[in-house]
């Protein structure tokens, strides 16, 4: 592959990563409002549905902090090569 093609593909991957991050942040916000509504609806903080939503929210945060950050590091490393 030529350098131009490689750079183009790396930029495309970086754009895709930013889009994934944006979607994860949107899901995080949506889950926050859903869990708040569920707590209000059930009038308790400790119910199965709210705990499930909080578990999913924690999983999304882990994906964002670990997996996506790792992919950013790999992209940065590839750019420097």
N, C-alpha and C positions, 0 to 999 in steps of 0.2 A: 504494500500500500504506500501511496505517496504521503508525504507529511501533511499536505493540505487535507487529504481525505481523513487522516487520523485526527487532526485538529477539529475538523468538522464533526466527526463522530463523537469526540470527547465533549465538544460544546453541546451536542444534542443530548448526550447522557447527563450532562450537568443540568440542562434545562429540565429534563425528565425528573431528575432528583429533586429539583426545586418544586416541581409540580406535585410530586409525591409528598413532600414535606408540607406543602400548603393543604393538601387533602387531609393529611393526618391531623393538622391543626384544626381544620374545620370539623372533623369527626370528634376531636377532643372537646370543642366548644359545644357541639350538638349534644354529646353525652353528658356534659355538665348540666345543661338545661333540662334534659330528660330526667337525670337523677334528682335534680331539685324538684321538678314537678312530681316525680314518683314519691319523694319524701313527703311532699305536701298532701298528695292524694291519700297515701296510706297513714299519714300522721305519725310515722315512726321512722327512725333512721336505720333500723336494723331489720330489713326484710329481704327476701330472696331476690326480688327483681332489682332492688337498688344495689345489693351486693354484686349481682351479676354485671350490672352496668359499670360499677366502680372497678371490677376486675378487668373488664374490657378496656376501660379508660387507662388503667395502670399498664396493661399490655401495650397499648398504643404509645404510651410515654416511653416504655422500654424500647420499643421498635425505633422511635424517633431518636432517643439518646444513644443507643448502642448500634443498631444495624445501619441506620441512615448515616450516622456520624462515621462509621467504619467505611461505608461506601464513599463518602466524601474524601476521606483520607486516601483511599485507593485511587480515586480520580485525580487528586492532587499529585500523588506519586506518579501516575501515568503521564500527567502533563509535563512533569519535570524531565521525563526520559527523552 
